[in-house]
Amino acid sequence: MFKFLFWLALSGAVLWNGFLGFKAYYNNWQAEDVFTLLVDTKASASEAEIRIRMKKLFELKYISNKDYPEAFFDNLRIKTSGSAVEISSHYQVTLWPLGRIEHSDKDGSYYPDELQGLDILRDKLRIDLAFEPYAITDPSLIQDMP
């Protein structure tokens, strides 16, 4: 019975962390899809128009602001120049297979040298995933400026 519960718990932990990893990659793919759609359809729009359209596209694709960390929106860059648009961002998602560090500051930061007990293992097993969604207008679609 103990072996069964052990393997069940281990399998459940692997599946749960796999789901969290899949969700992080899926959200990044969704962001890149929205960026690509915007640079293809709104090449001559202003930055404000692109931001408004991006918000609408996120809603249409059922993307919530909670799906991304604040760094995604803080690092969001939209460059417009004539009929060319470049959209980019970068952010990081951390997966905690054994749960978050228990002894951390209010903002979630901690010093690895000061960790004790299970927090040491939690820190060593954490998985940091970095994402950089990016899209730019296809150069063949850019209209020459007179």
C-alpha positions, 0 to 999 in steps of 0.5 A, spaced: 500 500 500 505 504 501 508 503 494 502 505 491 501 511 495 508 513 493 508 512 486 501 515 486 504 521 489 510 522 485 506 521 478 501 526 481 507 531 482 510 530 475 503 531 472 502 537 476 509 540 474 508 538 467 501 542 467 504 548 470 510 548 465 505 547 459 501 553 461 507 557 461 509 555 454 502 556 452 501 563 454 508 565 451 505 562 444 499 566 445 502 572 446 507 571 440 500 569 436 497 576 438 504 580 437 504 576 430 497 578 428 498 585 430 504 586 426 501 583 420 494 587 420 496 594 424 503 595 421 501 603 420 497 604 426 500 608 432 502 605 439 496 607 442 492 604 437 496 597 437 495 597 445 488 598 445 487 592 439 492 588 443 487 588 449 481 586 445 485 580 442 487 578 449 480 578 451 478 574 444 483 569 446 481 569 453 487 571 455 487 574 462 492 579 465 493 574 471 496 569 466 502 573 465 507 576 470 507 584 471 514 584 468 511 582 461 507 588 461 513 592 464 517 590 459 512 590 453 515 595 447 512 597 441 516 600 436 512 603 430 515 607 424 511 608 418 508 601 415 513 597 420 511 595 427 516 591 432 513 588 438 517 585 444 517 583 451 521 579 456 519 575 462 520 570 467 516 564 470 518 560 476 515 553 477 516 550 484 515 543 484 515 542 492 512 549 493 514 556 494 520 558 499 516 559 506 521 564 509 521 569 504 520 577 504 514 580 503 515 581 495 518 573 495 525 575 495 530 571 499 537 569 500 539 562 498 545 562 504 540 563 509 535 558 507 534 552 512 531 545 512 526 543 506 527 551 503 534 549 501 531 543 497 525 547 494 530 553 492 535 547 488 529 544 485 525 550 482 525 551 475 526 558 472 523 559 465 525 565 461 520 568 455 521 573 450 515 573 445 517 578 439 514 579 432 516 584 427 513 586 420 515 582 414 520 586 410 516 584 404 510 588 406 513 594 408 511 600 403 517 604 401 516 611 404 517 617 398 
